[in-house]
Amino acid sequence: MPRLRTVVAVTGAALLVRRALRRRIEASPLWPMPALDPPASGQPRSRTLRLLVASHRTVADGVVQLRLEGRGLPRWEPGAHLDVTLPSGLVRQYSLCGDPADTSSYTIAARLVADGRGGSREVHERIVPGTELEVRGPRNRFPLVGAESYVFVAGGIGITPILPMVRAVPDGVPWRLLYCGRTRGSMPFLAEFAGDDRATVVAADEDGRPDLDALAVPAGAAVYCCGPQGLTAAMEKRFPAVRTERFAPSAEVGGDHAFELELRRSGRTLTVPADSSVLAAVRTELPDTPYSCAQGFCGTCRQRVLEGAVEHRDELLTDTERADSMLICVSRARSGRLVLDL
């Protein structure tokens, strides 16, 4: 009997040691060496949610509104957006335009871009009530700050992040809205401002810009603008302190040049031509390198930078994140060489 107890005890101890070793090896396959940091590429920036499209309706010419339902959804602040993975796998960003206090659904809106890359057409034509969508977020790079007063400028679908901002302005704090569009029929949520003399609706020119000469900005006012590139560029020129949200990456800085790119993990060195993105050059060598928006918004193509100075052209990464990583779809080398952890 004592011998049996000894055998049982030894067997039990061996099982415990085996489980402990398995957990340690799973944490670091190269144990006893320290675990390597995982590559930054494709790492989710926030938790993934699976939401059901509860409604899909037209709210203006070429604009549809989607209500996405879920349970216990994270709260959000005005200016926030979602990263939406479409059925095709494309990732697109849409501003939240519903009620921030609603934890059972999110509301977004999308304009059809006839000459776009297919994302907006997919939202308009392939997504129907009952479709399940994967989203990440909410994330906010366009927050509403406290101020003595506010001036909002929206162009077309650019009203989507502005709408919850206007609703959130505290009682007694003055605000003005300049809302422009090609036609009234193409401007969603106009009914929200019917009869409100704080909102001015005007026509835009072919570049999406209204006449800004009459736009008065009081001292101490916070100025917000969302709309097409022509509008945001005009606002930034006239009001340097304006806070903007763009539909596309900002204009590139300076001329592009060719540079050497080392892929450290793969042991490869290649040249990125002046007329090519880092992403395109990398995918000629590593065709499975992930990407999605190709505009510096979604973060799918984020890679860790081991050496070299980066000219960041994205609209996503924080200053801290830019210290050691880049979005290779839009950003480039400042000098003649970069080394990536790829």
KELUMBA-539108 format. One record per residue (C-alpha): chain; x, y, z negated. Coordinates in steps of 0.5 Angstrom, whole numbers. Example, Ala and Ser with C-alpha at 12.3 -4.5 7.8 and 13.67 -1.06 7.14 Angstrom:
BEGIN
+--------+-------+-------+-------+
! chaine !     X !     Y !     Z !
+--------+-------+-------+-------+
!      A !    25 !    -9 !   -16 !
!      A !    27 !    -2 !   -14 !
+--------+-------+-------+-------+
***
This chain:
BEGIN
+--------+-------+-------+-------+
! chaine !     X !     Y !     Z !
+--------+-------+-------+-------+
!      A !     0 !     0 !     0 !
!      A !     6 !     5 !    -2 !
!      A !     9 !     3 !     5 !
!      A !     2 !     5 !     9 !
!      A !     1 !    12 !     5 !
!      A !     9 !    13 !     7 !
!      A !     7 !    12 !    15 !
!      A !     1 !    16 !    14 !
!      A !     4 !    22 !    11 !
!      A !    10 !    21 !    16 !
!      A !     5 !    21 !    22 !
!      A !     1 !    27 !    20 !
!      A !     7 !    31 !    19 !
!      A !    10 !    29 !    26 !
!      A !     3 !    31 !    29 !
!      A !     3 !    38 !    25 !
!      A !    11 !    39 !    28 !
!      A !     8 !    37 !    35 !
!      A !     3 !    42 !    35 !
!      A !     7 !    48 !    32 !
!      A !    12 !    46 !    38 !
!      A !     7 !    46 !    43 !
!      A !     4 !    53 !    41 !
!      A !    11 !    56 !    40 !
!      A !    13 !    53 !    47 !
!      A !     6 !    56 !    50 !
!      A !     8 !    63 !    47 !
!      A !    15 !    63 !    51 !
!      A !    16 !    57 !    56 !
!      A !    24 !    58 !    55 !
!      A !    24 !    58 !    48 !
!      A !    28 !    58 !    44 !
!      A !    30 !    64 !    48 !
!      A !    25 !    70 !    47 !
!      A !    19 !    70 !    52 !
!      A !    19 !    75 !    58 !
!      A !    15 !    81 !    58 !
!      A !     9 !    79 !    63 !
!      A !    10 !    83 !    70 !
!      A !     5 !    89 !    70 !
!      A !     2 !    88 !    77 !
!      A !    -5 !    86 !    77 !
!      A !    -6 !    87 !    69 !
!      A !   -13 !    89 !    67 !
!      A !   -13 !    96 !    64 !
!      A !   -19 !    95 !    60 !
!      A !   -24 !    89 !    59 !
!      A !   -28 !    86 !    65 !
!      A !   -35 !    86 !    64 !
!      A !   -40 !    82 !    69 !
!      A !   -47 !    86 !    70 !
!      A !   -53 !    85 !    74 !
!      A !   -56 !    90 !    79 !
!      A !   -62 !    91 !    76 !
!      A !   -64 !    97 !    81 !
!      A !   -62 !    99 !    88 !
!      A !   -65 !   105 !    91 !
!      A !   -64 !   111 !    95 !
!      A !   -64 !   118 !    92 !
!      A !   -61 !   122 !    98 !
!      A !   -60 !   122 !   105 !
!      A !   -54 !   117 !   105 !
!      A !   -54 !   116 !    98 !
!      A !   -56 !   110 !    93 !
!      A !   -56 !   109 !    86 !
!      A !   -55 !   103 !    82 !
!      A !   -57 !   101 !    75 !
!      A !   -52 !    95 !    72 !
!      A !   -55 !    92 !    66 !
!      A !   -51 !    88 !    61 !
!      A !   -52 !    87 !    53 !
!      A !   -48 !    91 !    48 !
!      A !   -44 !    95 !    53 !
!      A !   -38 !   100 !    51 !
!      A !   -40 !   107 !    50 !
!      A !   -37 !   113 !    55 !
!      A !   -36 !   120 !    55 !
!      A !   -38 !   125 !    61 !
!      A !   -33 !   124 !    66 !
!      A !   -32 !   117 !    66 !
!      A !   -32 !   112 !    71 !
!      A !   -32 !   104 !    73 !
!      A !   -28 !   100 !    77 !
!      A !   -33 !    96 !    81 !
!      A !   -31 !    89 !    84 !
!      A !   -35 !    89 !    90 !
!      A !   -37 !    82 !    93 !
!      A !   -32 !    82 !    98 !
!      A !   -26 !    83 !    93 !
!      A !   -25 !    90 !    94 !
!      A !   -25 !    95 !    88 !
!      A !   -28 !   102 !    88 !
!      A !   -29 !   107 !    83 !
!      A !   -35 !   110 !    81 !
!      A !   -37 !   116 !    76 !
!      A !   -42 !   114 !    71 !
!      A !   -48 !   119 !    72 !
!      A !   -53 !   116 !    67 !
!      A !   -54 !   116 !    59 !
!      A !   -48 !   115 !    55 !
!      A !   -52 !   113 !    49 !
!      A !   -55 !   107 !    53 !
!      A !   -51 !   101 !    51 !
!      A !   -56 !    96 !    56 !
!      A !   -54 !    99 !    63 !
!      A !   -50 !   104 !    67 !
!      A !   -52 !   108 !    73 !
!      A !   -47 !   110 !    79 !
!      A !   -49 !   113 !    85 !
!      A !   -45 !   112 !    92 !
!      A !   -45 !   115 !    99 !
!      A !   -44 !   112 !   105 !
!      A !   -38 !   114 !   109 !
!      A !   -39 !   111 !   116 !
!      A !   -32 !   112 !   118 !
!      A !   -29 !   109 !   111 !
!      A !   -26 !   102 !   110 !
!      A !   -32 !    99 !   108 !
!      A !   -33 !    99 !   101 !
!      A !   -39 !   104 !   101 !
!      A !   -42 !   100 !   107 !
!      A !   -42 !    94 !   103 !
!      A !   -45 !    98 !    97 !
!      A !   -51 !   100 !   101 !
!      A !   -52 !    94 !   105 !
!      A !   -50 !    88 !   101 !
!      A !   -51 !    89 !    94 !
!      A !   -58 !    88 !    92 !
!      A !   -62 !    87 !    86 !
!      A !   -60 !    81 !    83 !
!      A !   -53 !    81 !    85 !
!      A !   -48 !    80 !    79 !
!      A !   -42 !    85 !    79 !
!      A !   -35 !    85 !    76 !
!      A !   -33 !    92 !    73 !
!      A !   -28 !    94 !    69 !
!      A !   -28 !   100 !    64 !
!      A !   -31 !   105 !    63 !
!      A !   -25 !   110 !    63 !
!      A !   -24 !   117 !    63 !
!      A !   -19 !   121 !    66 !
!      A !   -24 !   127 !    67 !
!      A !   -26 !   129 !    60 !
!      A !   -31 !   135 !    58 !
!      A !   -27 !   139 !    53 !
!      A !   -30 !   144 !    48 !
!      A !   -30 !   151 !    51 !
!      A !   -34 !   158 !    50 !
!      A !   -37 !   157 !    56 !
!      A !   -37 !   152 !    62 !
!      A !   -37 !   153 !    70 !
!      A !   -38 !   147 !    74 !
!      A !   -37 !   146 !    82 !
!      A !   -40 !   140 !    85 !
!      A !   -40 !   138 !    92 !
!      A !   -45 !   133 !    95 !
!      A !   -43 !   126 !    91 !
!      A !   -39 !   130 !    87 !
!      A !   -45 !   132 !    82 !
!      A !   -44 !   125 !    79 !
!      A !   -39 !   126 !    74 !
!      A !   -42 !   133 !    73 !
!      A !   -49 !   131 !    72 !
!      A !   -48 !   128 !    65 !
!      A !   -43 !   134 !    63 !
!      A !   -48 !   139 !    64 !
!      A !   -53 !   135 !    60 !
!      A !   -48 !   134 !    54 !
!      A !   -46 !   142 !    54 !
!      A !   -48 !   144 !    47 !
!      A !   -54 !   148 !    46 !
!      A !   -53 !   155 !    46 !
!      A !   -46 !   154 !    50 !
!      A !   -47 !   158 !    56 !
!      A !   -46 !   154 !    63 !
!      A !   -46 !   155 !    70 !
!      A !   -47 !   150 !    76 !
!      A !   -45 !   151 !    83 !
!      A !   -47 !   145 !    87 !
!      A !   -46 !   145 !    95 !
!      A !   -48 !   140 !   100 !
!      A !   -49 !   140 !   108 !
!      A !   -56 !   139 !   107 !
!      A !   -61 !   139 !   101 !
!      A !   -63 !   132 !   103 !
!      A !   -56 !   130 !   103 !
!      A !   -55 !   132 !    95 !
!      A !   -57 !   127 !    90 !
!      A !   -60 !   129 !    83 !
!      A !   -63 !   136 !    86 !
!      A !   -69 !   135 !    82 !
!      A !   -65 !   135 !    75 !
!      A !   -64 !   143 !    76 !
!      A !   -70 !   145 !    79 !
!      A !   -72 !   152 !    76 !
!      A !   -66 !   152 !    72 !
!      A !   -63 !   159 !    74 !
!      A !   -56 !   157 !    71 !
!      A !   -55 !   152 !    77 !
!      A !   -54 !   155 !    84 !
!      A !   -55 !   151 !    90 !
!      A !   -51 !   153 !    97 !
!      A !   -49 !   150 !   103 !
!      A !   -42 !   148 !   105 !
!      A !   -38 !   149 !   111 !
!      A !   -35 !   143 !   115 !
!      A !   -30 !   142 !   110 !
!      A !   -35 !   141 !   104 !
!      A !   -33 !   148 !   101 !
!      A !   -38 !   153 !    99 !
!      A !   -37 !   161 !    99 !
!      A !   -33 !   162 !    93 !
!      A !   -32 !   169 !    93 !
!      A !   -38 !   170 !    89 !
!      A !   -36 !   165 !    83 !
!      A !   -35 !   169 !    77 !
!      A !   -31 !   165 !    71 !
!      A !   -32 !   168 !    64 !
!      A !   -25 !   169 !    60 !
!      A !   -25 !   163 !    56 !
!      A !   -29 !   158 !    60 !
!      A !   -27 !   151 !    62 !
!      A !   -28 !   150 !    70 !
!      A !   -29 !   143 !    73 !
!      A !   -30 !   141 !    80 !
!      A !   -31 !   135 !    83 !
!      A !   -32 !   134 !    91 !
!      A !   -28 !   133 !    97 !
!      A !   -21 !   135 !    98 !
!      A !   -23 !   141 !   102 !
!      A !   -27 !   144 !    96 !
!      A !   -22 !   141 !    90 !
!      A !   -16 !   145 !    94 !
!      A !   -20 !   151 !    95 !
!      A !   -21 !   151 !    87 !
!      A !   -14 !   149 !    85 !
!      A !   -12 !   155 !    89 !
!      A !   -17 !   160 !    87 !
!      A !   -17 !   158 !    79 !
!      A !   -10 !   154 !    77 !
!      A !   -13 !   152 !    71 !
!      A !   -19 !   148 !    74 !
!      A !   -20 !   141 !    72 !
!      A !   -21 !   137 !    78 !
!      A !   -24 !   130 !    80 !
!      A !   -22 !   127 !    87 !
!      A !   -25 !   122 !    92 !
!      A !   -18 !   121 !    95 !
!      A !   -11 !   122 !    93 !
!      A !    -8 !   129 !    93 !
!      A !    -4 !   131 !    98 !
!      A !     3 !   128 !    99 !
!      A !     9 !   132 !    96 !
!      A !    14 !   133 !   101 !
!      A !    16 !   129 !   107 !
!      A !    17 !   122 !   106 !
!      A !    24 !   118 !   107 !
!      A !    27 !   111 !   108 !
!      A !    30 !   108 !   102 !
!      A !    32 !   101 !    99 !
!      A !    28 !    97 !    95 !
!      A !    31 !    91 !    91 !
!      A !    26 !    86 !    89 !
!      A !    30 !    83 !    82 !
!      A !    26 !    77 !    81 !
!      A !    25 !    75 !    88 !
!      A !    33 !    76 !    89 !
!      A !    31 !    80 !    96 !
!      A !    33 !    87 !    98 !
!      A !    29 !    91 !   104 !
!      A !    28 !    98 !   107 !
!      A !    22 !   102 !   106 !
!      A !    21 !   106 !   112 !
!      A !    19 !   113 !   112 !
!      A !    12 !   111 !   115 !
!      A !    11 !   105 !   111 !
!      A !     8 !   105 !   104 !
!      A !    12 !   100 !    99 !
!      A !     6 !    96 !    98 !
!      A !     6 !    94 !   106 !
!      A !    14 !    93 !   106 !
!      A !    13 !    89 !   100 !
!      A !     8 !    84 !   103 !
!      A !    12 !    83 !   109 !
!      A !    16 !    79 !   104 !
!      A !    11 !    77 !    99 !
!      A !     5 !    77 !   102 !
!      A !     1 !    75 !    96 !
!      A !     3 !    81 !    92 !
!      A !    -4 !    84 !    90 !
!      A !    -7 !    90 !    92 !
!      A !   -14 !    93 !    93 !
!      A !   -16 !   100 !    93 !
!      A !    -9 !   102 !    97 !
!      A !   -11 !   109 !    94 !
!      A !    -8 !   110 !    88 !
!      A !   -14 !   109 !    84 !
!      A !   -15 !   102 !    81 !
!      A !    -8 !   100 !    79 !
!      A !    -8 !    93 !    82 !
!      A !    -2 !    94 !    85 !
!      A !     2 !    96 !    79 !
!      A !     9 !    94 !    78 !
!      A !    15 !    95 !    73 !
!      A !    20 !    99 !    75 !
!      A !    27 !    97 !    73 !
!      A !    32 !   102 !    76 !
!      A !    31 !   109 !    80 !
!      A !    27 !   115 !    80 !
!      A !    19 !   115 !    82 !
!      A !    15 !   120 !    86 !
!      A !     8 !   118 !    83 !
!      A !     3 !   120 !    87 !
!      A !    -3 !   116 !    84 !
!      A !    -9 !   119 !    80 !
!      A !    -9 !   113 !    75 !
!      A !    -3 !   112 !    71 !
!      A !    -1 !   116 !    64 !
!      A !     6 !   119 !    63 !
!      A !     7 !   114 !    58 !
!      A !     6 !   108 !    64 !
!      A !     9 !   112 !    69 !
!      A !    16 !   112 !    65 !
!      A !    17 !   105 !    67 !
!      A !    12 !   103 !    72 !
!      A !     9 !   105 !    79 !
!      A !     3 !   104 !    84 !
!      A !     6 !   101 !    90 !
!      A !     1 !   103 !    95 !
!      A !     2 !   110 !    94 !
!      A !     8 !   112 !    90 !
!      A !    15 !   112 !    93 !
!      A !    22 !   113 !    91 !
!      A !    25 !   120 !    90 !
!      A !    32 !   118 !    91 !
!      A !    35 !   113 !    96 !
!      A !    34 !   106 !    92 !
!      A !    29 !   103 !    87 !
!      A !    29 !    96 !    83 !
!      A !    22 !    93 !    82 !
!      A !    21 !    87 !    77 !
!      A !    18 !    83 !    83 !
+--------+-------+-------+-------+
***
